[in-house]
Amino acid sequence: MYIGRIVAVGMTPQGKNAVMYRVSSRSFPNREACLNTNAVSIRPRAGFEADLMKSPYITYNCIRVVGRYAVVSNGSHTDPIAEKIAMGMPPRDAIALGLLAMDYEKDDYNTPRIVAVTALDGAGFLGIVRHDALQVKEIQLKPGQAWYLATYEKNEVSDANVDNAFKAENAAETCDHVIGGGAFADFELPVTAAAAIAEKTSFELAVKTV
């Protein structure tokens, strides 16, 4: 099944909060996730920079770490949501405001904007804006479980979209998991992935390109 880009929030079996992101693509598969300071960006691989002229939606920060929080999304809404949280706005409100302000992507598919947020401890959050709905939900995280959203098919916050086989112990293993582990193994055309795992005072980041 092809479900497009994926965000997820969960908790490792050891009790560490995590967010993860996966690019799955039919139109622009030549992309990679790149580590920056407290962030991960999605960009074309070397030699495919001309893809930027074809779509404004293929390069962005997919993860931002701000203080105690990690924000992950499928587009340029990562930054304004992270900045609102950094200013002290509750995650639920920052997600709702960011998604409402930017709305769904105005491409040929009316692609939804999706986002996940977690802190070093406590609950997680998932949000989506589609052409027909805006949804934000607080998620009570449990060890070994991850909730996910995708741009197509799995594009509603629902307990039907839960992976109960989240066994990663670190950020690198979390990238592997969202590419091909648990529930994610059934989803087609993975391109690249990124993850953030809560440690004692900050988040460990990792990336992997297929």
MOKAUR-V939855 format. One record per residue. N is the residue number from 1. BURIAL is + if it has 16 or more other C-alpha atoms within 10 Angstrom, else -. Layout:
n=N burial=BURIAL
n=N burial=BURIAL
This chain:
n=1 burial=-
n=2 burial=+
n=3 burial=+
n=4 burial=+
n=5 burial=+
n=6 burial=+
n=7 burial=+
n=8 burial=+
n=9 burial=+
n=10 burial=+
n=11 burial=+
n=12 burial=+
n=13 burial=+
n=14 burial=-
n=15 burial=-
n=16 burial=+
n=17 burial=+
n=18 burial=+
n=19 burial=+
n=20 burial=+
n=21 burial=+
n=22 burial=+
n=23 burial=+
n=24 burial=+
n=25 burial=+
n=26 burial=-
n=27 burial=-
n=28 burial=+
n=29 burial=+
n=30 burial=+
n=31 burial=+
n=32 burial=+
n=33 burial=+
n=34 burial=+
n=35 burial=+
n=36 burial=-
n=37 burial=-
n=38 burial=+
n=39 burial=+
n=40 burial=+
n=41 burial=+
n=42 burial=+
n=43 burial=+
n=44 burial=+
n=45 burial=-
n=46 burial=-
n=47 burial=-
n=48 burial=-
n=49 burial=-
n=50 burial=-
n=51 burial=+
n=52 burial=-
n=53 burial=-
n=54 burial=-
n=55 burial=-
n=56 burial=-
n=57 burial=-
n=58 burial=+
n=59 burial=+
n=60 burial=+
n=61 burial=+
n=62 burial=+
n=63 burial=+
n=64 burial=+
n=65 burial=+
n=66 burial=+
n=67 burial=-
n=68 burial=+
n=69 burial=+
n=70 burial=+
n=71 burial=+
n=72 burial=+
n=73 burial=+
n=74 burial=+
n=75 burial=+
n=76 burial=+
n=77 burial=+
n=78 burial=+
n=79 burial=+
n=80 burial=+
n=81 burial=+
n=82 burial=+
n=83 burial=+
n=84 burial=+
n=85 burial=+
n=86 burial=+
n=87 burial=-
n=88 burial=-
n=89 burial=-
n=90 burial=-
n=91 burial=+
n=92 burial=+
n=93 burial=-
n=94 burial=+
n=95 burial=+
n=96 burial=+
n=97 burial=-
n=98 burial=+
n=99 burial=+
n=100 burial=+
n=101 burial=-
n=102 burial=-
n=103 burial=+
n=104 burial=+
n=105 burial=+
n=106 burial=-
n=107 burial=-
n=108 burial=-
n=109 burial=-
n=110 burial=-
n=111 burial=+
n=112 burial=+
n=113 burial=+
n=114 burial=+
n=115 burial=+
n=116 burial=+
n=117 burial=+
n=118 burial=+
n=119 burial=+
n=120 burial=+
n=121 burial=+
n=122 burial=-
n=123 burial=+
n=124 burial=+
n=125 burial=+
n=126 burial=+
n=127 burial=+
n=128 burial=+
n=129 burial=+
n=130 burial=+
n=131 burial=-
n=132 burial=-
n=133 burial=-
n=134 burial=+
n=135 burial=+
n=136 burial=+
n=137 burial=+
n=138 burial=+
n=139 burial=+
n=140 burial=-
n=141 burial=+
n=142 burial=+
n=143 burial=+
n=144 burial=+
n=145 burial=+
n=146 burial=+
n=147 burial=+
n=148 burial=+
n=149 burial=+
n=150 burial=+
n=151 burial=+
n=152 burial=+
n=153 burial=-
n=154 burial=+
n=155 burial=+
n=156 burial=+
n=157 burial=+
n=158 burial=-
n=159 burial=-
n=160 burial=-
n=161 burial=+
n=162 burial=+
n=163 burial=+
n=164 burial=-
n=165 burial=+
n=166 burial=+
n=167 burial=+
n=168 burial=+
n=169 burial=+
n=170 burial=+
n=171 burial=+
n=172 burial=+
n=173 burial=+
n=174 burial=+
n=175 burial=+
n=176 burial=+
n=177 burial=+
n=178 burial=+
n=179 burial=+
n=180 burial=-
n=181 burial=+
n=182 burial=+
n=183 burial=+
n=184 burial=+
n=185 burial=-
n=186 burial=-
n=187 burial=+
n=188 burial=+
n=189 burial=+
n=190 burial=+
n=191 burial=+
n=192 burial=+
n=193 burial=+
n=194 burial=+
n=195 burial=+
n=196 burial=+
n=197 burial=+
n=198 burial=+
n=199 burial=-
n=200 burial=-
n=201 burial=-
n=202 burial=+
n=203 burial=+
n=204 burial=+
n=205 burial=+
n=206 burial=+
n=207 burial=+
n=208 burial=+
n=209 burial=+
n=210 burial=-
